[in-house]
């Protein structure tokens, strides 16, 4: 692409999407344990169901 842009004197723009995986849908149910500081004293063994993909998740798109 850069070769074509230089050859034909096309303007070039660049951008980065930092949170591309934050809105990815999951194809299966994924649960995670609560992080430190957010664990309920009343329900210490609760887990969280993810509604969207997280960066680094194996099931992420």
PDB file of N, CA, C and O in Angstrom:
ATOM      1  N   UNK A   1       0.820  -1.188   0.000  1.00  0.00           N
ATOM      2  CA  UNK A   1       0.000   0.000   0.000  1.00  0.00           C
ATOM      3  C   UNK A   1       0.867   1.257   0.000  1.00  0.00           C
ATOM      4  O   UNK A   1       0.567   2.233  -0.688  1.00  0.00           O
ATOM      5  N   UNK A   2       1.952   1.218   0.786  1.00  0.00           N
ATOM      6  CA  UNK A   2       2.798   2.411   0.837  1.00  0.00           C
ATOM      7  C   UNK A   2       3.463   2.675  -0.515  1.00  0.00           C
ATOM      8  O   UNK A   2       3.636   3.826  -0.916  1.00  0.00           O
ATOM      9  N   UNK A   3       3.829   1.610  -1.205  1.00  0.00           N
ATOM     10  CA  UNK A   3       4.439   1.770  -2.529  1.00  0.00           C
ATOM     11  C   UNK A   3       3.467   2.435  -3.496  1.00  0.00           C
ATOM     12  O   UNK A   3       3.842   3.336  -4.246  1.00  0.00           O
ATOM     13  N   UNK A   4       2.220   1.985  -3.472  1.00  0.00           N
ATOM     14  CA  UNK A   4       1.208   2.603  -4.332  1.00  0.00           C
ATOM     15  C   UNK A   4       0.979   4.063  -3.956  1.00  0.00           C
ATOM     16  O   UNK A   4       0.853   4.923  -4.828  1.00  0.00           O
ATOM     17  N   UNK A   5       0.925   4.334  -2.664  1.00  0.00           N
ATOM     18  CA  UNK A   5       0.694   5.706  -2.208  1.00  0.00           C
ATOM     19  C   UNK A   5       1.817   6.633  -2.658  1.00  0.00           C
ATOM     20  O   UNK A   5       1.565   7.761  -3.080  1.00  0.00           O
ATOM     21  N   UNK A   6       3.047   6.157  -2.567  1.00  0.00           N
ATOM     22  CA  UNK A   6       4.180   6.983  -2.997  1.00  0.00           C
ATOM     23  C   UNK A   6       4.173   7.147  -4.515  1.00  0.00           C
ATOM     24  O   UNK A   6       4.390   8.244  -5.030  1.00  0.00           O
ATOM     25  N   UNK A   7       3.924   6.053  -5.218  1.00  0.00           N
ATOM     26  CA  UNK A   7       3.922   6.090  -6.685  1.00  0.00           C
ATOM     27  C   UNK A   7       2.868   7.044  -7.233  1.00  0.00           C
ATOM     28  O   UNK A   7       3.138   7.819  -8.150  1.00  0.00           O
ATOM     29  N   UNK A   8       1.678   6.983  -6.671  1.00  0.00           N
ATOM     30  CA  UNK A   8       0.574   7.805  -7.173  1.00  0.00           C
ATOM     31  C   UNK A   8       0.353   9.077  -6.360  1.00  0.00           C
ATOM     32  O   UNK A   8      -0.627   9.790  -6.576  1.00  0.00           O
ATOM     33  N   UNK A   9       1.252   9.361  -5.434  1.00  0.00           N
ATOM     34  CA  UNK A   9       1.202  10.555  -4.589  1.00  0.00           C
ATOM     35  C   UNK A   9      -0.130  10.669  -3.847  1.00  0.00           C
ATOM     36  O   UNK A   9      -0.718  11.745  -3.745  1.00  0.00           O
ATOM     37  N   UNK A  10      -0.582   9.539  -3.340  1.00  0.00           N
ATOM     38  CA  UNK A  10      -1.801   9.511  -2.527  1.00  0.00           C
ATOM     39  C   UNK A  10      -1.471   9.944  -1.108  1.00  0.00           C
ATOM     40  O   UNK A  10      -0.396   9.620  -0.604  1.00  0.00           O
ATOM     41  N   UNK A  11      -2.367  10.666  -0.454  1.00  0.00           N
ATOM     42  CA  UNK A  11      -2.124  11.006   0.959  1.00  0.00           C
ATOM     43  C   UNK A  11      -2.246   9.744   1.830  1.00  0.00           C
ATOM     44  O   UNK A  11      -3.050   8.856   1.546  1.00  0.00           O
ATOM     45  N   UNK A  12      -1.456   9.685   2.864  1.00  0.00           N
ATOM     46  CA  UNK A  12      -1.454   8.522   3.765  1.00  0.00           C
ATOM     47  C   UNK A  12      -1.903   8.971   5.151  1.00  0.00           C
ATOM     48  O   UNK A  12      -1.456  10.000   5.657  1.00  0.00           O
ATOM     49  N   UNK A  13      -2.788   8.190   5.755  1.00  0.00           N
ATOM     50  CA  UNK A  13      -3.216   8.433   7.137  1.00  0.00           C
ATOM     51  C   UNK A  13      -3.073   7.141   7.919  1.00  0.00           C
ATOM     52  O   UNK A  13      -3.240   6.051   7.372  1.00  0.00           O
ATOM     53  N   UNK A  14      -2.766   7.266   9.184  1.00  0.00           N
ATOM     54  CA  UNK A  14      -2.580   6.093  10.033  1.00  0.00           C
ATOM     55  C   UNK A  14      -3.337   6.298  11.327  1.00  0.00           C
ATOM     56  O   UNK A  14      -3.418   7.419  11.830  1.00  0.00           O
ATOM     57  N   UNK A  15      -3.905   5.206  11.883  1.00  0.00           N
ATOM     58  CA  UNK A  15      -4.563   5.284  13.177  1.00  0.00           C
ATOM     59  C   UNK A  15      -4.484   3.932  13.854  1.00  0.00           C
ATOM     60  O   UNK A  15      -4.229   2.914  13.211  1.00  0.00           O
ATOM     61  N   UNK A  16      -4.703   3.932  15.138  1.00  0.00           N
ATOM     62  CA  UNK A  16      -4.653   2.711  15.937  1.00  0.00           C
ATOM     63  C   UNK A  16      -5.926   2.635  16.769  1.00  0.00           C
ATOM     64  O   UNK A  16      -6.379   3.640  17.317  1.00  0.00           O
ATOM     65  N   UNK A  17      -6.495   1.451  16.860  1.00  0.00           N
ATOM     66  CA  UNK A  17      -7.695   1.251  17.669  1.00  0.00           C
ATOM     67  C   UNK A  17      -7.282   0.494  18.922  1.00  0.00           C
ATOM     68  O   UNK A  17      -7.024  -0.708  18.871  1.00  0.00           O
ATOM     69  N   UNK A  18      -7.220   1.199  20.047  1.00  0.00           N
ATOM     70  CA  UNK A  18      -6.732   0.604  21.290  1.00  0.00           C
ATOM     71  C   UNK A  18      -7.686  -0.402  21.900  1.00  0.00           C
ATOM     72  O   UNK A  18      -7.231  -1.359  22.526  1.00  0.00           O
ATOM     73  N   UNK A  19      -8.971  -0.232  21.748  1.00  0.00           N
ATOM     74  CA  UNK A  19      -9.927  -1.122  22.406  1.00  0.00           C
ATOM     75  C   UNK A  19     -10.784  -1.872  21.392  1.00  0.00           C
ATOM     76  O   UNK A  19     -12.009  -1.903  21.510  1.00  0.00           O
ATOM     77  N   UNK A  20     -10.148  -2.469  20.410  1.00  0.00           N
ATOM     78  CA  UNK A  20     -10.886  -3.204  19.380  1.00  0.00           C
ATOM     79  C   UNK A  20     -11.579  -4.428  19.943  1.00  0.00           C
ATOM     80  O   UNK A  20     -12.633  -4.819  19.441  1.00  0.00           O
ATOM     81  N   UNK A  21     -11.011  -5.051  20.983  1.00  0.00           N
ATOM     82  CA  UNK A  21     -11.578  -6.281  21.521  1.00  0.00           C
ATOM     83  C   UNK A  21     -12.616  -6.045  22.607  1.00  0.00           C
ATOM     84  O   UNK A  21     -13.237  -7.000  23.074  1.00  0.00           O
ATOM     85  N   UNK A  22     -12.816  -4.826  23.012  1.00  0.00           N
ATOM     86  CA  UNK A  22     -13.765  -4.570  24.089  1.00  0.00           C
ATOM     87  C   UNK A  22     -15.204  -4.794  23.666  1.00  0.00           C
ATOM     88  O   UNK A  22     -16.070  -5.027  24.510  1.00  0.00           O
ATOM     89  N   UNK A  23     -15.466  -4.728  22.386  1.00  0.00           N
ATOM     90  CA  UNK A  23     -16.837  -4.882  21.918  1.00  0.00           C
ATOM     91  C   UNK A  23     -17.075  -6.191  21.182  1.00  0.00           C
ATOM     92  O   UNK A  23     -18.137  -6.384  20.590  1.00  0.00           O
ATOM     93  N   UNK A  24     -16.096  -7.095  21.211  1.00  0.00           N
ATOM     94  CA  UNK A  24     -16.244  -8.365  20.517  1.00  0.00           C
ATOM     95  C   UNK A  24     -17.249  -9.273  21.207  1.00  0.00           C
ATOM     96  O   UNK A  24     -17.237  -9.408  22.430  1.00  0.00           O
ATOM     97  N   UNK A  25     -18.118  -9.895  20.417  1.00  0.00           N
ATOM     98  CA  UNK A  25     -19.109 -10.814  20.975  1.00  0.00           C
ATOM     99  C   UNK A  25     -18.475 -12.172  21.242  1.00  0.00           C
ATOM    100  O   UNK A  25     -17.546 -12.579  20.545  1.00  0.00           O
ATOM    101  N   UNK A  26     -18.977 -12.864  22.244  1.00  0.00           N
ATOM    102  CA  UNK A  26     -18.491 -14.194  22.591  1.00  0.00           C
ATOM    103  C   UNK A  26     -19.434 -15.246  22.025  1.00  0.00           C
ATOM    104  O   UNK A  26     -20.652 -15.064  22.031  1.00  0.00           O
ATOM    105  N   UNK A  27     -18.873 -16.339  21.537  1.00  0.00           N
ATOM    106  CA  UNK A  27     -19.694 -17.408  20.964  1.00  0.00           C
ATOM    107  C   UNK A  27     -20.065 -18.464  21.999  1.00  0.00           C
ATOM    108  O   UNK A  27     -20.861 -19.356  21.707  1.00  0.00           O
ATOM    109  N   UNK A  28     -19.505 -18.378  23.198  1.00  0.00           N
ATOM    110  CA  UNK A  28     -19.811 -19.325  24.270  1.00  0.00           C
ATOM    111  C   UNK A  28     -19.784 -18.603  25.611  1.00  0.00           C
ATOM    112  O   UNK A  28     -19.275 -17.486  25.705  1.00  0.00           O
ATOM    113  N   UNK A  29     -20.325 -19.229  26.642  1.00  0.00           N
ATOM    114  CA  UNK A  29     -20.327 -18.622  27.975  1.00  0.00           C
ATOM    115  C   UNK A  29     -18.925 -18.681  28.575  1.00  0.00           C
ATOM    116  O   UNK A  29     -18.286 -19.733  28.571  1.00  0.00           O
ATOM    117  N   UNK A  30     -18.453 -17.549  29.090  1.00  0.00           N
ATOM    118  CA  UNK A  30     -17.137 -17.465  29.718  1.00  0.00           C
ATOM    119  C   UNK A  30     -17.315 -16.812  31.079  1.00  0.00           C
ATOM    120  O   UNK A  30     -17.973 -15.778  31.200  1.00  0.00           O
ATOM    121  N   UNK A  31     -16.725 -17.422  32.107  1.00  0.00           N
ATOM    122  CA  UNK A  31     -16.814 -16.909  33.470  1.00  0.00           C
ATOM    123  C   UNK A  31     -15.416 -16.614  33.989  1.00  0.00           C
ATOM    124  O   UNK A  31     -14.443 -17.247  33.579  1.00  0.00           O
ATOM    125  N   UNK A  32     -15.326 -15.651  34.891  1.00  0.00           N
ATOM    126  CA  UNK A  32     -14.046 -15.320  35.516  1.00  0.00           C
ATOM    127  C   UNK A  32     -14.268 -15.042  36.992  1.00  0.00           C
ATOM    128  O   UNK A  32     -15.360 -14.651  37.406  1.00  0.00           O
ATOM    129  N   UNK A  33     -13.223 -15.248  37.779  1.00  0.00           N
ATOM    130  CA  UNK A  33     -13.333 -14.922  39.200  1.00  0.00           C
ATOM    131  C   UNK A  33     -13.234 -13.410  39.360  1.00  0.00           C
ATOM    132  O   UNK A  33     -12.652 -12.724  38.519  1.00  0.00           O
ATOM    133  N   UNK A  34     -13.800 -12.903  40.433  1.00  0.00           N
ATOM    134  CA  UNK A  34     -13.756 -11.460  40.671  1.00  0.00           C
ATOM    135  C   UNK A  34     -12.335 -11.044  41.038  1.00  0.00           C
ATOM    136  O   UNK A  34     -11.601 -11.797  41.678  1.00  0.00           O
ATOM    137  N   UNK A  35     -11.963  -9.849  40.631  1.00  0.00           N
ATOM    138  CA  UNK A  35     -10.624  -9.356  40.922  1.00  0.00           C
ATOM    139  C   UNK A  35     -10.538  -8.867  42.362  1.00  0.00           C
ATOM    140  O   UNK A  35     -11.549  -8.531  42.979  1.00  0.00           O
ATOM    141  N   UNK A  36      -9.320  -8.833  42.886  1.00  0.00           N
ATOM    142  CA  UNK A  36      -9.118  -8.365  44.262  1.00  0.00           C
ATOM    143  C   UNK A  36      -9.669  -6.956  44.419  1.00  0.00           C
ATOM    144  O   UNK A  36      -9.513  -6.120  43.529  1.00  0.00           O
ATOM    145  N   UNK A  37     -10.302  -6.698  45.531  1.00  0.00           N
ATOM    146  CA  UNK A  37     -10.881  -5.395  45.793  1.00  0.00           C
ATOM    147  C   UNK A  37     -12.338  -5.290  45.396  1.00  0.00           C
ATOM    148  O   UNK A  37     -13.032  -4.371  45.831  1.00  0.00           O
ATOM    149  N   UNK A  38     -12.815  -6.219  44.574  1.00  0.00           N
ATOM    150  CA  UNK A  38     -14.210  -6.213  44.143  1.00  0.00           C
ATOM    151  C   UNK A  38     -14.982  -7.414  44.662  1.00  0.00           C
ATOM    152  O   UNK A  38     -16.169  -7.566  44.371  1.00  0.00           O
ATOM    153  N   UNK A  39     -14.316  -8.264  45.426  1.00  0.00           N
ATOM    154  CA  UNK A  39     -14.962  -9.462  45.960  1.00  0.00           C
ATOM    155  C   UNK A  39     -15.907  -9.061  47.086  1.00  0.00           C
ATOM    156  O   UNK A  39     -15.518  -8.343  48.007  1.00  0.00           O
ATOM    157  N   UNK A  40     -17.143  -9.527  47.008  1.00  0.00           N
ATOM    158  CA  UNK A  40     -18.145  -9.239  48.025  1.00  0.00           C
ATOM    159  C   UNK A  40     -17.867 -10.068  49.274  1.00  0.00           C
ATOM    160  O   UNK A  40     -17.646 -11.275  49.178  1.00  0.00           O
ATOM    161  N   UNK A  41     -17.876  -9.440  50.431  1.00  0.00           N
ATOM    162  CA  UNK A  41     -17.680 -10.173  51.687  1.00  0.00           C
ATOM    163  C   UNK A  41     -18.844 -11.111  51.953  1.00  0.00           C
ATOM    164  O   UNK A  41     -18.676 -12.153  52.587  1.00  0.00           O
ATOM    165  N   UNK A  42     -20.017 -10.745  51.471  1.00  0.00           N
ATOM    166  CA  UNK A  42     -21.204 -11.567  51.665  1.00  0.00           C
ATOM    167  C   UNK A  42     -21.191 -12.790  50.735  1.00  0.00           C
ATOM    168  O   UNK A  42     -21.684 -13.856  51.104  1.00  0.00           O
ATOM    169  N   UNK A  43     -20.628 -12.634  49.535  1.00  0.00           N
ATOM    170  CA  UNK A  43     -20.587 -13.718  48.545  1.00  0.00           C
ATOM    171  C   UNK A  43     -19.161 -13.858  47.989  1.00  0.00           C
ATOM    172  O   UNK A  43     -18.923 -13.499  46.836  1.00  0.00           O
ATOM    173  N   UNK A  44     -18.222 -14.364  48.773  1.00  0.00           N
ATOM    174  CA  UNK A  44     -16.812 -14.382  48.354  1.00  0.00           C
ATOM    175  C   UNK A  44     -16.496 -15.351  47.215  1.00  0.00           C
ATOM    176  O   UNK A  44     -15.439 -15.236  46.595  1.00  0.00           O
ATOM    177  N   UNK A  45     -17.378 -16.296  46.928  1.00  0.00           N
ATOM    178  CA  UNK A  45     -17.094 -17.296  45.893  1.00  0.00           C
ATOM    179  C   UNK A  45     -17.864 -17.042  44.595  1.00  0.00           C
ATOM    180  O   UNK A  45     -17.934 -17.921  43.736  1.00  0.00           O
ATOM    181  N   UNK A  46     -18.432 -15.864  44.452  1.00  0.00           N
ATOM    182  CA  UNK A  46     -19.149 -15.530  43.222  1.00  0.00           C
ATOM    183  C   UNK A  46     -18.159 -15.399  42.062  1.00  0.00           C
ATOM    184  O   UNK A  46     -16.985 -15.086  42.262  1.00  0.00           O
ATOM    185  N   UNK A  47     -18.650 -15.641  40.856  1.00  0.00           N
ATOM    186  CA  UNK A  47     -17.870 -15.427  39.640  1.00  0.00           C
ATOM    187  C   UNK A  47     -18.637 -14.460  38.737  1.00  0.00           C
ATOM    188  O   UNK A  47     -19.824 -14.213  38.946  1.00  0.00           O
ATOM    189  N   UNK A  48     -17.958 -13.927  37.749  1.00  0.00           N
ATOM    190  CA  UNK A  48     -18.574 -12.982  36.814  1.00  0.00           C
ATOM    191  C   UNK A  48     -18.706 -13.633  35.442  1.00  0.00           C
ATOM    192  O   UNK A  48     -17.786 -14.303  34.972  1.00  0.00           O
ATOM    193  N   UNK A  49     -19.854 -13.433  34.806  1.00  0.00           N
ATOM    194  CA  UNK A  49     -20.046 -13.900  33.433  1.00  0.00           C
ATOM    195  C   UNK A  49     -19.695 -12.750  32.495  1.00  0.00           C
ATOM    196  O   UNK A  49     -20.215 -11.643  32.636  1.00  0.00           O
ATOM    197  N   UNK A  50     -18.817 -13.018  31.544  1.00  0.00           N
ATOM    198  CA  UNK A  50     -18.425 -11.989  30.587  1.00  0.00           C
ATOM    199  C   UNK A  50     -19.491 -11.848  29.513  1.00  0.00           C
ATOM    200  O   UNK A  50     -20.007 -12.840  28.998  1.00  0.00           O
ATOM    201  N   UNK A  51     -19.815 -10.602  29.182  1.00  0.00           N
ATOM    202  CA  UNK A  51     -20.775 -10.332  28.111  1.00  0.00           C
ATOM    203  C   UNK A  51     -20.060  -9.952  26.818  1.00  0.00           C
ATOM    204  O   UNK A  51     -20.616 -10.096  25.729  1.00  0.00           O
ATOM    205  N   UNK A  52     -18.836  -9.469  26.943  1.00  0.00           N
ATOM    206  CA  UNK A  52     -18.034  -9.081  25.783  1.00  0.00           C
ATOM    207  C   UNK A  52     -16.626  -9.645  25.947  1.00  0.00           C
ATOM    208  O   UNK A  52     -16.209  -9.955  27.062  1.00  0.00           O
ATOM    209  N   UNK A  53     -15.899  -9.778  24.854  1.00  0.00           N
ATOM    210  CA  UNK A  53     -14.551 -10.335  24.878  1.00  0.00           C
ATOM    211  C   UNK A  53     -13.568  -9.363  25.530  1.00  0.00           C
ATOM    212  O   UNK A  53     -13.726  -8.145  25.443  1.00  0.00           O
ATOM    213  N   UNK A  54     -12.565  -9.920  26.175  1.00  0.00           N
ATOM    214  CA  UNK A  54     -11.475  -9.150  26.754  1.00  0.00           C
ATOM    215  C   UNK A  54     -10.206  -9.409  25.955  1.00  0.00           C
ATOM    216  O   UNK A  54     -10.045 -10.480  25.370  1.00  0.00           O
ATOM    217  N   UNK A  55      -9.312  -8.437  25.931  1.00  0.00           N
ATOM    218  CA  UNK A  55      -8.044  -8.608  25.229  1.00  0.00           C
ATOM    219  C   UNK A  55      -7.276  -9.781  25.828  1.00  0.00           C
ATOM    220  O   UNK A  55      -7.153  -9.873  27.050  1.00  0.00           O
ATOM    221  N   UNK A  56      -6.768 -10.663  25.008  1.00  0.00           N
ATOM    222  CA  UNK A  56      -5.997 -11.804  25.469  1.00  0.00           C
ATOM    223  C   UNK A  56      -6.822 -13.044  25.753  1.00  0.00           C
ATOM    224  O   UNK A  56      -6.264 -14.111  26.008  1.00  0.00           O
ATOM    225  N   UNK A  57      -8.124 -12.925  25.715  1.00  0.00           N
ATOM    226  CA  UNK A  57      -9.005 -14.061  25.964  1.00  0.00           C
ATOM    227  C   UNK A  57      -8.925 -15.033  24.787  1.00  0.00           C
ATOM    228  O   UNK A  57      -8.964 -14.609  23.632  1.00  0.00           O
ATOM    229  N   UNK A  58      -8.812 -16.331  25.072  1.00  0.00           N
ATOM    230  CA  UNK A  58      -8.704 -17.328  24.001  1.00  0.00           C
ATOM    231  C   UNK A  58      -9.906 -17.286  23.067  1.00  0.00           C
ATOM    232  O   UNK A  58      -9.772 -17.531  21.868  1.00  0.00           O
ATOM    233  N   UNK A  59     -11.070 -16.979  23.608  1.00  0.00           N
ATOM    234  CA  UNK A  59     -12.295 -16.958  22.806  1.00  0.00           C
ATOM    235  C   UNK A  59     -12.516 -15.627  22.095  1.00  0.00           C
ATOM    236  O   UNK A  59     -13.529 -15.451  21.418  1.00  0.00           O
ATOM    237  N   UNK A  60     -11.588 -14.693  22.239  1.00  0.00           N
ATOM    238  CA  UNK A  60     -11.749 -13.378  21.601  1.00  0.00           C
ATOM    239  C   UNK A  60     -11.685 -13.522  20.086  1.00  0.00           C
ATOM    240  O   UNK A  60     -10.965 -14.379  19.574  1.00  0.00           O
ATOM    241  N   UNK A  61     -12.426 -12.696  19.370  1.00  0.00           N
ATOM    242  CA  UNK A  61     -12.415 -12.779  17.898  1.00  0.00           C
ATOM    243  C   UNK A  61     -11.076 -12.382  17.320  1.00  0.00           C
ATOM    244  O   UNK A  61     -10.900 -12.397  16.101  1.00  0.00           O
TER     245      UNK A  61
END
